[in-house]
Amino acid sequence: RVTKDLQELIKSGGSGQKYKEQKQLCTRKMQWNEKIFKKKVAEKEKAIAKYEKEYRKFMTRNKKLGGSLSDLHGTVSKLQKIRGDKGGKGVIEAGTKRKMKTLAQIKKLSNIAEIQREDIFVLRNERERLQRKSFPMFDKAFSDRRLVSPDVFRERRTKKHRDSRSGGVEIPALQ
């Protein structure tokens, strides 16, 4: 029985030619892989160089800030020596005075607001009084009618009418 491999071997003229082609293919793949590998290594080295540069920048900035911090600590200690026994009491007293001043302002403003609320209430009442004076309103006359049905209203009216005719003597209503 003849297999495909044997057919290819016979066709190519022997095993030497086939191996030469495979060898060439493998060498081309290796060259390609080496080229890609070198390219990736170059990219990684470039990224590493970038990160190292940023790291150096941060380190120099940290050193500068560290120097500034030590200068500030020195200045604070000098100020504390100048103040002597007071320490932070002067700052605390100033803060307390500021708080008291703020509370006094808030109290004054709330008093003014209360006075203005009262004035507004008085002015609204006066406005309503003047409106009622100039424009007759009949809502008081009809307030009893709105609360009860018309039949009950008629009954009450006739009862009041009878009471006024009787001269103050109560007459029981007919049922």
N, C-alpha and C positions, 0 to 999 in steps of 0.2 A: 504494500500500500504506500502511496506517495502523499506526503503531507504538504501543506502550504510552505512550511519552512524549507523542505527539500526542494520544492519547485523554485523557490526564490534563490536558493543556493545554486541550482543548476542554471537558472536564468542569468545570474550575475557572473557566472563563470568561475565560481570558487568562493571560498570563505574569506579570502584576503581582501577582496574588493568591498564586501559588506562591512567588514571591520574598519576599513579605512574611512568609509562614509560615517559610521557611528562615531569614530574617533574625532573626525572633523566637527560633527554636530556637537559633541561633548565639549570640545575646545571652544567653540563659539559661545556655548551656553556659559562656560566658565568665565570667558572674557566679559560677556554681558553682565553676569552676576558681580564680577569684580568692579566693573564700571558703576553699577547701581550701588554697591556697597561703599565705594569711595565717595559717591555723591551724598549718601545718607550720613556718612561719617563727617563730611564737610559741613552739612547742615547742622548736625548735633554740636560740632565744635563751635560754629558760629553762634548758636543759641547759648552755649556755655559761656562764651566770651561776653555776650550781652548781659547775662545774669551776673557775671563777675564784675562787670563795669557798674551795674546798678548797685551791687553789694558794696563796692568801694565808695560810691556816692553816699549811700546811707551811713556807712561807717564814719565818713568825714563829717557829715551833718550831725551825727550823734556825738562826736567829739566836741564839735562847736557848741552844741546844746549843753553838753556836760560842763564845759567851761562857763557858759552863761549861768547855769544852775549854781555852780560853786560861787560865782560872783554875787548872785542874788542872795544866797545863804549868808555870805559875808555882810552884805548891806543890811539884811534883816537883823543880824546879830548886833551890828553897830547901832541901828535904830533902837533896839531893845536896851542897849547900854545907855543911850542918851535919855530915854524915858525913865530909866531907873526903876524905882519901886512901883510906879504907875502901871507898868506893863501894858495890858490891854484895857485898863479902866477908862482911859480917855475915849477910846473907840466905843466902849460899851455905853458910856454916858451920852455920847453924841447920838448913838442909835436909839437910846431911850428917849432923848429929847425929841428926836425926829418922829418917833412913834406917838409921843404925847401930842405933838403938833398936828400930826395926821388925824388922831382921834378927835382933837378939838375941832378941826375943820369938818370932819364927818358929822359931828354933833351939830355944828352951826348949820350945815347944809340940810340936815334932817329937820331942824327946827324951821328953817325957811320953807322947806317943802311942805311941812304940816300947815304952816300959815297960808301958803298958797292954795293947798287943798281946801282949807276952810273958806277962803275967799271965793274960790271957784264954786263951792257948794252954795254960798250965799248968792252969788251972781246968777247961778242957774235957777234958784228958787225965785229970785226977782224977775228973771226973764219969763219964767212960766206964769208968774202972777200977772205980768204985763200982757202976755199973750192972751190969757183968759179974759182980761179986762177989755182988750180990743177985739177979740174974736170970740163970740159966744159959743160955748161948748155945751152940748146937751147930754153928755155922757152920765152926769149925775142923775138926770131925770129918768134915764132909761136903765140905770144900773140895777134897779129892783126887777125890772122886766126880764133882764137877761138871765137872772138866776133861777127864775121859776117859769113854769109853763103859763101860757096866756089865760087858761081857765082859772088857775090858782090866783093869778094877778087880779082878774075880774072879781073873784070872790072876796079878796082882801079889800078891794076898792069899795065894793058895795057894803061891806061890813063897816069900814071907816065912815062911809056916808051915813049909815044908820046910827052909828055911835054919836056922830056930831048932831043928829036931829033929836036924839033922846036926851041930850043935855047931860051927858056924863054917866048915865045909868047904863049898865051893861045889859044887852039883850042877847040871849043865847042864839047862836046861828042855827037856822033850820037845816036839817040834813036830809 
